[in-house]
């Protein structure tokens, strides 16, 4: 009986040891989520980025804060917890880097690999020099034992690392991730991560002196990554074809894709590699067009941004214990490391920026962004502690505190600098009349239904110019938010329990739009990023304007509120569409164009890359809007499939020139009718010269003043054409926000 009692007690002890870490870890993660969301509410008005707030939440939960209370410490900090935390950290790191790769503008990274590499190498080299200089002092002051070379590697990784997940989220939260400075910072941090991961491999495999073994392991590394990339290409294409008539992939199919990622990550970890860069590469090389990538983005973005990021960053903050800095020697080492980190980043990054001729203020901001830590450096210290590479707990405590406090210091400084330097990294309005057509074009095309999608995509294709000229197109699906309806479902559920919340809005239109997008991507080879906005018409213009500002759009293209019937006549659509267009014209932060889509020419703008020649006319009457239309048409003229004719404008090269002599509005209307069937697209400025004798009398039959006199005439039943019309309005620097109710 006594023996049985002892066995039950032993079993109970095993069960307690099994479940207590899971329970305490669950409570820790839950409290970090709660505290981080509370702090987010309090600190967001001060402009603090979410990663800094989440690290602070964990910091307050850890031994530097609430865990100084004995009962809290005994519950959260247990000797057998570390294995569970490290496993969860691996799970989180893998999926985070995969999503970052999936969201990364990889063509931009490839176009700017040279400046990003120079900045990353400059900052890493500067930190390597500083780390090498302070290693001996740190080794002595922390009373460490073991290899000083290993300690030097750890310090180099800690100082040189630029935590790419933190850089990505800080840039996004501070709304400069789409700026040139933000994209360069993100690209540079990813390359710096690769440098740190390489050093991490040396650290983990230090005991293996066989060069042949290292070469074999690197071969296996690239082989595994390459095989997974190829498998994903074929599997994604097969899944896209298999789900041709569905909005998104099913949960089982997404599970298979994610399982492949984790199998590869675990295999690499077993070989001694970190899966950080591999996960990023697998995500960045995942086929972007189609339902597979679209569903992955939808499925992963919400849980990662709202749950995994707070837990991952919060757990880093939880590890820091600043009470260890009470010791004078520890505090001295801590101060030296903090100064060495920022010193190496500033010296190395500014030297690289000077070489690249990047302005000084942008260089300072880049150096501060590159100094954000809490990724590969934490992993390096964890590996060092687990393998007892440097036998000094004091050293690890000081290094963790350095990483966390460094980020908590420089994160708010970055936020302050972004606000102060808004003139150089803020949203800059582009005037096409002075815009170099060979620079990047960011175009936001909006649709309410599938009807104008083909012509919108054709316009995007014609605007791309030569292959080497960068273009970043977006297609925004504007969905009217329906009125409240009785339902037994929760707010975030849908009837088939596939996806939640606003993903259900849009009905079958979503399938048709997605199919058109996928076909366009496969035929034209141009990836168009999709955005969906669900809101009532009264607030829809705000969604368009805010999105245009977030993505730093060069121009917004809106669909006309009328659509073409079978008999060729234009029929009125919803009045809310027209109201939205009028408000966007008034409040947009960039130039705006309205596309009158003649359905018979849906493919006229060469979206599929055919060799047919399309004829486009620009009607120039003078004035800022006509100059803006003319500037935008430069991109169209660079396409060898487009024959561009400018009316009343001196042109050279392959651009045609036609002069029409008119005396009044009636003559202008007659001249326009004469060329009605000559062109597949007409481009005209909204206001032209304003009150010009050339358009006098044309306003007598004006129906849609938001198109201007000429644009309204081209869209009217009086002008029977088969070509589409694009009416362009130049950015208005001042808007009257009090006029919203006039359009209702």
C-alpha positions in Angstrom: 0.0 0.0 0.0 2.8 2.3 0.9 4.6 1.5 -2.4 1.4 2.3 -4.4 1.1 5.6 -2.5 4.7 6.5 -3.4 4.1 5.6 -7.1 1.0 7.8 -7.2 3.0 10.6 -5.6 5.7 10.2 -8.2 3.2 10.2 -11.0 1.6 13.3 -9.6 5.0 15.0 -9.4 5.6 14.1 -13.1 2.2 15.4 -14.1 2.8 18.6 -12.1 6.1 19.0 -13.8 4.5 18.4 -17.2 1.6 20.7 -16.9 2.9 23.5 -14.6 5.2 25.0 -17.3 2.3 25.0 -19.8 0.0 26.6 -17.3 2.5 29.3 -16.3 3.5 29.9 -19.9 -0.1 30.3 -20.9 -0.7 32.7 -18.0 2.4 34.7 -18.9 1.4 35.0 -22.5 -2.1 36.0 -21.6 -0.9 38.7 -19.2 1.6 40.0 -21.7 -1.2 40.3 -24.3 -3.4 42.2 -21.8 -0.7 44.5 -20.5 0.6 45.2 -24.1 -2.9 46.1 -25.3 -3.4 48.4 -22.3 0.0 50.1 -22.8 -0.9 50.3 -26.5 -4.0 52.3 -25.7 -2.0 54.6 -23.4 1.1 55.1 -25.5 -0.2 55.1 -29.1 -1.3 58.8 -28.8 2.4 59.5 -28.0 3.4 57.9 -31.3 5.1 54.8 -29.9 5.4 51.7 -32.2 3.8 48.5 -31.1 7.0 46.4 -30.8 8.4 48.8 -28.2 5.2 48.7 -26.2 5.1 44.9 -26.4 8.7 44.6 -25.2 7.9 47.0 -22.4 4.9 44.9 -21.4 7.1 41.8 -21.0 9.8 43.9 -19.3 7.2 45.0 -16.7 6.0 41.4 -16.3 9.6 40.0 -15.8 12.1 40.1 -13.0 12.6 43.8 -13.5 8.9 44.4 -12.6 6.1 42.3 -11.3 8.1 39.1 -11.0 10.1 40.7 -8.2 7.1 39.8 -6.1 8.0 36.3 -4.6 4.7 34.6 -5.5 4.8 35.9 -9.1 8.4 34.8 -9.5 7.7 31.3 -8.2 4.8 30.9 -10.6 6.4 32.3 -13.8 10.1 31.7 -13.4 10.7 27.9 -13.0 13.8 26.0 -13.8 12.1 23.6 -16.2 10.3 26.2 -18.2 13.1 27.2 -20.5 12.7 24.3 -23.0 9.0 25.2 -23.5 9.8 28.9 -24.0 12.5 28.2 -26.5 10.4 25.8 -28.5 7.6 28.4 -28.7 10.1 31.0 -29.7 11.2 28.8 -32.6 7.6 28.3 -33.7 7.0 32.1 -33.6 10.3 33.0 -35.3 9.6 30.7 -38.2 6.1 31.9 -39.0 7.1 35.6 -38.4 10.0 35.5 -40.9 7.8 33.6 -43.4 5.2 36.3 -43.2 7.8 39.0 -43.5 9.1 37.3 -46.6 5.6 37.0 -48.0 5.0 40.7 -47.5 8.5 41.9 -48.6 8.7 43.9 -51.8 11.3 41.5 -53.2 11.7 43.3 -56.6 12.6 46.4 -54.6 15.1 44.4 -52.6 16.7 43.1 -55.8 16.8 46.5 -57.4 18.4 48.0 -54.3 20.6 45.1 -53.2 23.7 47.2 -53.6 22.8 50.2 -51.3 21.1 47.9 -48.8 24.2 45.7 -48.7 26.5 48.6 -48.3 24.5 50.0 -45.4 24.2 46.6 -43.7 27.9 45.9 -44.2 28.9 49.3 -42.9 26.8 49.1 -39.7 27.9 45.4 -39.1 31.5 46.2 -39.7 31.4 49.2 -37.4 29.9 47.1 -34.7 32.3 44.3 -35.3 35.2 46.7 -34.7 33.7 48.1 -31.5 32.8 44.6 -30.2 36.3 43.4 -30.8 37.7 46.4 -28.9 35.5 45.8 -25.7 35.6 42.0 -25.6 38.6 41.8 -23.3 37.2 44.3 -20.9 33.8 42.6 -20.8 35.5 39.2 -20.3 37.4 40.5 -17.3 34.7 42.5 -15.6 32.1 39.7 -15.8 34.5 37.2 -14.4 33.9 34.9 -17.3 35.6 31.6 -18.1 35.9 29.8 -21.4 36.8 31.0 -24.9 37.2 34.8 -25.4 36.7 34.2 -29.1 33.2 32.8 -28.4 32.4 35.8 -26.2 33.6 38.1 -29.0 31.3 36.3 -31.4 28.4 36.8 -29.0 29.1 40.4 -28.5 29.5 41.0 -32.3 26.2 39.3 -33.0 24.5 41.4 -30.2 25.9 44.7 -31.5 25.7 44.0 -35.2 22.2 42.5 -35.3 19.4 44.7 -36.5 16.2 42.9 -35.5 14.3 42.8 -38.8 10.9 42.0 -37.3 11.1 45.0 -35.0 12.4 47.2 -37.9 9.5 46.1 -40.1 6.8 46.7 -37.5 8.3 50.0 -36.3 8.4 51.3 -39.9 4.8 50.1 -40.5 3.4 51.6 -37.3 5.2 54.9 -37.8 3.8 54.9 -41.4 7.1 55.3 -43.3 7.5 51.6 -44.3 6.6 52.4 -47.9 9.0 55.4 -48.1 12.4 55.1 -49.6 14.1 55.4 -46.2 11.8 52.8 -44.6 12.2 50.2 -47.4 16.0 50.7 -47.3 16.0 50.3 -43.5 14.0 47.0 -43.8 16.2 45.7 -46.6 19.4 46.5 -44.8 18.1 44.9 -41.5 17.4 41.7 -43.4 20.9 41.6 -44.8 22.3 42.4 -41.3 20.2 39.5 -40.0 21.9 37.2 -42.5 25.3 38.3 -41.3 24.3 37.6 -37.7 22.8 34.2 -38.6 26.1 33.2 -40.3 28.0 34.1 -37.2 25.4 32.2 -35.2 26.2 29.1 -37.2 29.9 29.5 -36.4 28.9 29.9 -32.7 26.8 26.8 -32.6 29.2 24.6 -34.6 32.4 26.0 -33.0 33.4 22.6 -31.6 33.4 21.1 -35.1 36.7 22.0 -36.7 36.1 20.1 -40.0 35.8 22.5 -42.9 34.4 19.6 -45.1 31.6 19.2 -42.6 30.8 22.9 -42.7 30.7 22.8 -46.5 28.5 19.8 -46.5 26.1 21.5 -44.0 25.9 24.6 -46.1 25.1 22.5 -49.2 22.3 20.8 -47.3 21.0 24.2 -46.1 20.7 25.6 -49.6 19.4 22.2 -50.9 16.6 22.1 -48.3 15.6 25.7 -48.9 15.7 25.2 -52.7 13.6 22.0 -52.6 11.0 23.7 -50.4 10.8 26.7 -52.7 10.3 24.4 -55.8 7.7 22.3 -53.9 5.8 25.5 -53.0 5.8 26.7 -56.6 4.2 23.5 -57.9 1.9 23.0 -54.9 0.6 26.6 -54.9 -0.1 26.4 -58.7 -1.9 23.1 -58.2 -4.0 24.4 -55.3 -4.9 27.6 -57.3 -6.2 25.4 -60.1 -8.0 23.1 -57.8 -9.9 26.0 -56.1 -10.6 27.9 -59.2 -14.2 28.7 -58.2 -13.5 29.5 -54.6 -12.5 32.7 -52.9 -9.8 31.2 -50.8 -8.1 27.9 -50.0 -9.4 25.7 -47.3 -8.0 25.3 -43.8 -6.5 21.8 -44.6 -4.7 23.1 -47.6 -3.2 26.0 -45.6 -2.2 23.6 -42.9 -0.2 21.6 -45.5 1.6 24.6 -46.7 2.5 25.7 -43.2 3.5 22.1 -42.3 6.0 22.1 -45.1 7.5 25.3 -43.8 7.9 23.8 -40.3 9.3 20.5 -41.4 12.0 22.4 -43.3 12.7 24.7 -40.4 13.0 21.8 -37.9 15.4 20.0 -40.3 17.6 23.1 -40.5 17.6 23.5 -36.8 18.7 19.9 -36.4 21.7 20.6 -38.7 22.7 23.5 -36.5 21.4 26.3 -38.6 18.9 28.9 -37.6 15.8 28.8 -39.7 15.4 32.6 -39.6 16.8 33.5 -43.1 15.5 30.2 -44.6 12.0 31.0 -43.5 12.3 34.5 -45.0 13.6 33.1 -48.3 10.8 30.5 -48.5 8.2 33.3 -47.9 9.7 35.8 -50.3 9.9 33.1 -53.1 6.4 31.8 -52.6 4.3 32.4 -55.7 2.5 35.7 -55.2 -0.3 35.5 -57.7 -3.2 33.3 -56.9 -5.4 32.1 -54.0 -2.6 30.4 -52.1 -0.6 33.5 -51.4 -3.8 35.5 -50.9 -5.2 33.1 -48.4 -1.9 32.8 -46.5 -1.7 36.5 -46.1 -5.2 36.7 -44.8 -4.9 33.7 -42.5 -1.5 34.7 -41.1 -1.6 38.5 -40.8 -4.3 38.9 -38.1 -3.0 36.2 -35.6 0.6 37.2 -36.1 0.1 40.9 -35.7 -2.3 40.6 -32.8 -1.1 37.6 -30.9 2.3 36.2 -32.0 4.1 39.6 -32.2 3.1 40.7 -28.7 4.0 37.4 -27.2 7.3 37.1 -29.1 8.5 40.6 -28.3 7.0 40.5 -24.8 8.9 37.3 -24.0 12.1 39.1 -24.9 11.3 41.9 -22.5 10.4 39.4 -19.8 14.0 38.0 -19.9 15.6 41.3 -18.9 16.6 41.7 -15.3 18.0 45.2 -14.6 18.4 44.4 -10.9 21.6 42.8 -11.9 22.9 46.2 -12.9 23.0 47.3 -9.3 26.5 45.9 -9.3 28.9 48.7 -10.3 30.9 46.5 -12.6 27.9 45.2 -14.3 26.6 48.7 -14.9 29.9 49.7 -16.3 29.8 46.8 -18.8 26.2 47.6 -19.6 27.0 51.2 -20.4 30.0 50.3 -22.5 28.0 47.9 -24.6 25.2 50.4 -25.1 27.7 53.1 -26.2 29.5 50.6 -28.4 26.3 49.5 -30.1 25.2 53.0 -31.1 28.7 54.1 -31.8 29.3 51.2 -34.2 25.9 51.7 -35.9 26.3 55.5 -36.3 29.9 55.3 -37.6 29.3 52.4 -39.9 25.9 53.5 -41.3 26.9 57.1 -41.8 30.0 56.1 -43.6 27.9 53.9 -45.9 25.4 56.7 -46.4 28.2 59.2 -47.2 29.4 56.7 -49.8 25.9 56.4 -51.3 25.3 60.1 -51.1 22.3 59.7 -48.8 21.4 62.9 -46.9 22.8 63.1 -43.4 19.5 63.3 -41.6 18.3 60.1 -43.3 21.6 58.5 -42.5 21.1 59.2 -38.8 17.6 57.8 -38.9 18.9 54.7 -40.7 21.6 54.2 -38.1 19.0 54.4 -35.3 16.7 51.9 -37.0 19.6 49.5 -37.5 20.3 49.7 -33.8 17.0 48.1 -32.8 17.7 44.7 -31.2 15.9 41.6 -30.0 16.0 38.8 -32.6 19.1 36.9 -33.6 21.0 38.3 -30.6 18.6 36.8 -28.1 19.0 33.4 -29.9 22.8 33.6 -29.8 22.8 34.2 -26.1 20.3 31.4 -25.6 22.5 28.9 -27.5 25.6 30.1 -25.6 23.9 29.6 -22.3 22.4 26.2 -23.2 25.7 24.9 -24.5 27.7 26.5 -21.7 30.0 28.2 -24.2 30.9 31.0 -21.7 30.6 30.0 -18.1 29.3 33.2 -16.6 25.6 33.7 -15.8 26.5 37.3 -15.0 27.6 37.9 -18.6 24.3 36.6 -20.0 22.2 38.7 -17.6 24.1 41.9 -18.6 23.8 41.1 -22.3 20.1 40.4 -22.2 19.5 43.6 -20.2 21.6 45.5 -22.8 19.6 44.3 -25.7 16.2 45.1 -24.1 17.1 48.5 -22.6 18.9 49.5 -25.9 15.7 48.9 -27.8 13.5 50.6 -25.2 15.8 53.6 -25.5 16.2 53.9 -29.2 12.6 52.9 -30.2 11.1 56.1 -28.8 14.0 58.1 -30.2 13.2 56.7 -33.7 9.5 57.6 -33.3 10.6 61.2 -32.3 12.9 61.5 -35.3 10.2 60.2 -37.7 7.8 62.9 -36.5 10.6 65.5 -36.7 11.9 64.5 -40.1 8.4 64.2 -41.7 9.6 66.7 -44.3 12.1 64.2 -45.7 10.4 60.9 -45.0 6.8 61.9 -45.0 4.4 61.5 -47.8 5.5 63.7 -50.7 2.9 64.6 -53.3 4.0 64.0 -56.9 3.2 66.3 -59.8 3.3 64.3 -63.0 4.1 67.4 -65.0 7.5 67.5 -63.3 7.8 63.8 -62.5 10.6 61.7 -64.1 8.7 58.9 -65.9 11.6 56.5 -65.2 11.1 56.7 -61.4 8.8 54.5 -59.5 5.0 54.9 -60.1 2.6 53.9 -57.3 -0.9 53.6 -58.7 -4.0 52.9 -56.6 -6.8 51.6 -58.8 -10.2 51.3 -57.1 -13.2 49.2 -58.1 -16.7 48.6 -56.7 -17.4 45.5 -58.8 -15.7 43.2 -61.3 -17.0 45.2 -64.3 -14.1 47.8 -64.6 -11.4 45.5 -63.4 -10.1 44.4 -66.9 -9.8 48.0 -68.1 -8.2 49.1 -64.8 -5.6 46.4 -65.1 -5.1 47.3 -68.7 -4.4 50.9 -67.7 -1.9 49.6 -65.1 -0.2 47.4 -67.7 0.1 50.3 -70.1 1.5 52.5 -67.3 4.3 50.2 -66.5 6.6 51.5 -69.3 9.8 49.5 -70.0 10.5 46.5 -67.9 13.3 48.2 -66.0 11.1 51.1 -64.9 9.6 50.3 -61.4 5.9 50.3 -60.8 4.0 49.3 -57.7 0.3 48.9 -58.5 -2.6 48.3 -56.0 -6.2 47.3 -56.7 -8.6 48.4 -54.0 -11.9 46.6 -53.8 -14.4 49.0 -52.3 -17.3 47.2 -50.7 -20.4 48.9 -49.3 -21.0 48.0 -45.7 -24.5 46.7 -45.5 -27.0 47.6 -42.8 -27.3 45.6 -39.6 -29.0 42.2 -40.0 -30.1 39.7 -37.4 -27.8 36.8 -37.1 -26.9 34.2 -34.5 -23.2 34.3 -35.4 -20.5 36.0 -33.5 -19.1 39.2 -35.0 -16.0 37.4 -36.3 -17.7 34.4 -37.7 -19.3 33.4 -41.0 -21.6 30.7 -42.0 -19.0 28.3 -43.5 -16.5 29.2 -40.7 -13.7 29.5 -43.3 -12.7 33.1 -42.8 -14.0 35.8 -40.5 -15.3 39.4 -40.3 -15.1 41.5 -43.4 -13.6 38.8 -45.6 -17.2 37.6 -46.2 -18.2 40.9 -47.7 -18.2 41.4 -51.5 -20.1 38.2 -52.3 -19.2 36.5 -55.7 -17.6 39.7 -56.8 -14.5 38.7 -54.8 -14.1 35.5 -56.8 -14.5 37.3 -60.2 -12.0 40.0 -59.2 -9.5 37.5 -57.9 -9.8 35.4 -61.0 -9.2 38.5 -63.2 -6.2 39.4 -61.0 -4.7 36.0 -61.3 -5.1 35.8 -65.0 -3.6 39.3 -65.4 -0.6 38.3 -63.2 0.1 35.1 -65.1 -0.2 36.8 -68.5 1.4 40.2 -67.9 3.9 39.1 -65.3 3.1 42.1 -63.1 2.0 41.6 -59.5 -0.8 43.8 -58.4 -1.3 44.0 -54.6 -4.9 43.7 -53.5 -6.6 45.7 -50.8 -10.2 45.5 -49.6 -12.1 48.2 -47.8 -15.5 47.6 -46.2 -17.3 50.8 -45.2 -20.5 52.7 -45.7 -20.5 55.2 -48.7 -20.4 58.1 -46.2 -16.9 57.1 -45.0 -15.6 55.3 -48.1 -13.6 58.3 -49.3 -11.7 58.3 -46.1 -10.6 54.7 -46.7 -9.4 55.6 -50.2 -7.5 58.7 -49.0 -5.9 57.0 -46.0 -4.8 54.1 -48.1 -3.3 56.4 -50.7 -1.3 58.1 -48.0 -0.2 54.8 -46.4 1.1 53.4 -49.7 2.3 56.8 -50.9 0.3 56.6 -54.1 1.3 58.8 -57.0 -2.2 58.7 -58.4 -5.6 57.3 -57.5 -7.8 56.0 -60.3 -11.6 55.8 -59.5 -14.3 54.1 -61.6 -17.1 56.3 -63.0 -20.4 55.9 -61.3 -22.0 55.0 -64.7 -21.5 51.7 -66.5 -22.1 50.7 -70.1 -25.1 48.7 -71.1 -25.4 46.2 -73.9 -26.7 48.9 -76.2 -23.6 51.0 -75.6 -25.3 53.6 -73.4 -24.1 54.6 -70.0 -26.4 53.7 -67.1 -26.4 55.2 -63.7 -25.0 53.1 -60.9 -25.3 53.7 -57.1 -25.3 57.4 -56.1 -22.9 56.5 -53.3 -20.2 55.8 -55.9 -20.5 59.3 -57.3 -20.5 60.8 -53.8 -17.4 58.9 -53.0 -15.7 60.1 -56.2 -16.5 63.7 -55.5 -15.2 63.5 -51.9 -12.0 61.8 -53.0 -11.4 64.5 -55.6 -11.6 67.0 -52.8 -9.6 65.3 -50.1 -7.1 63.0 -51.9 -3.4 63.5 -50.9 -2.4 63.0 -54.6 -3.6 63.3 -58.1 -6.9 61.6 -58.9 -8.3 60.2 -62.2 -11.8 59.0 -63.0 -12.0 56.2 -65.6 -15.1 56.1 -67.8 -15.0 52.4 -68.8 -16.5 51.5 -72.2 -16.9 47.8 -71.7 -16.4 47.0 -75.4 -12.7 48.0 -75.0 -12.0 46.1 -71.8 -8.9 44.5 -73.3 -7.9 47.5 -75.4 -5.0 48.5 -73.1 -3.0 45.4 -73.7 -3.2 43.7 -70.3 -2.2 40.3 -71.7 0.9 41.5 -73.4 -0.3 41.0 -77.0 1.5 42.7 -79.9 -1.4 44.8 -81.0 -0.9 48.6 -81.2 -3.3 50.7 -79.2 -4.1 54.3 -80.1 -4.4 56.8 -77.2 -5.1 60.5 -77.4 -4.4 63.3 -74.9 -6.6 66.3 -75.3 -4.6 69.3 -74.1 -6.4 72.6 -73.5 -4.0 74.1 -71.0 -4.1 74.4 -67.2 -2.7 72.4 -64.4 -5.0 69.4 -64.8 -4.1 69.1 -68.5 -0.5 69.3 -67.7 -1.0 66.5 -65.1 -2.7 64.4 -67.7 0.1 65.0 -70.1 2.7 64.1 -67.4 0.9 60.9 -66.6 0.7 60.0 -70.3 4.5 60.0 -70.5 4.4 56.5 -68.9 1.9 55.3 -71.5 4.1 56.7 -74.3 7.0 54.6 -73.1 5.1 51.4 -73.8 5.9 50.1 -77.3 2.3 48.8 -77.7 0.9 52.3 -77.4 0.7 54.9 -80.1 0.3 58.2 -78.2 -1.2 61.2 -79.9 -1.2 64.6 -78.2 -3.7 67.1 -79.4 -2.4 70.7 -79.5 0.9 70.0 -78.0 4.4 70.0 -79.7 5.8 66.5 -79.5 8.9 64.7 -80.7 9.9 61.1 -81.4 7.1 58.6 -81.8 4.5 60.8 -80.2 2.1 62.2 -82.8 0.9 65.8 -82.9 -2.4 67.1 -84.2 -3.6 70.7 -84.1 -7.3 71.5 -84.2 -8.4 75.1 -84.9 -11.5 75.9 -82.9 -13.2 79.2 -82.0 -15.7 78.1 -79.3 -17.2 75.2 -77.5 -19.4 74.1 -80.4 -16.3 73.8 -82.6 -14.5 71.9 -79.9 -17.4 69.5 -79.6 -17.5 69.0 -83.3 -13.7 68.3 -83.4 -14.0 65.8 -80.7 -16.8 63.9 -82.5 -14.7 63.7 -85.6 -12.1 61.6 -83.8 -14.5 59.5 -81.7 -13.6 56.2 -83.3 -9.9 56.8 -83.8 -8.7 56.1 -80.3 -9.2 53.4 -77.7 -8.5 55.7 -74.8 -8.9 59.5 -74.3 -7.0 61.3 -71.6 -8.0 64.8 -70.5 -7.5 67.1 -67.6 -10.5 67.8 -65.5 -10.5 71.6 -65.6 -8.3 72.5 -68.4 -7.9 76.3 -68.5 -11.0 76.8 -66.5 -13.2 79.4 -68.2 -11.7 79.2 -71.7 -13.3 80.4 -74.9 -12.4 77.0 -76.3 -15.0 75.3 -74.0 -17.5 78.0 -73.9 -21.0 76.6 -74.2 -20.0 73.0 -73.4 -21.2 73.4 -69.9 -24.8 74.0 -71.1 -25.4 70.2 -71.1 -23.1 69.5 -68.2 -24.3 66.5 -66.1 -21.2 65.5 -64.1 -19.2 68.5 -63.1 -16.7 66.3 -61.3 -15.4 65.3 -64.8 -14.9 68.9 -66.0 -16.4 70.3 -69.2 -14.5 68.2 -71.7 -14.6 65.0 -69.6 -18.3 65.4 -69.0 -18.9 65.8 -72.8 -16.8 62.7 -73.5 -18.9 60.7 -71.1 -22.2 62.0 -72.3 -24.7 60.4 -74.7 -23.9 63.2 -77.1 -20.5 61.7 -77.7 -21.0 58.2 -79.0 -17.6 56.4 -78.8 -16.3 53.0 -78.0 -13.1 54.1 -76.3 -12.7 54.6 -72.6 -12.0 58.0 -71.0 -9.5 59.0 -68.3 -10.1 62.3 -66.6 -7.2 63.5 -64.5 -7.1 66.0 -61.7 -3.9 67.4 -60.3 -3.3 67.2 -56.6 -5.0 70.1 -54.8 -2.9 71.3 -51.9 -5.8 72.8 -50.0 -9.2 71.1 -49.5 -12.3 72.5 -47.9 -13.1 69.7 -45.4 -16.3 71.4 -44.4 -18.0 70.7 -47.7 -18.6 67.0 -47.1 -22.3 67.4 -46.6 -22.8 69.1 -49.9 -22.3 65.9 -51.7 -24.7 63.8 -49.7 
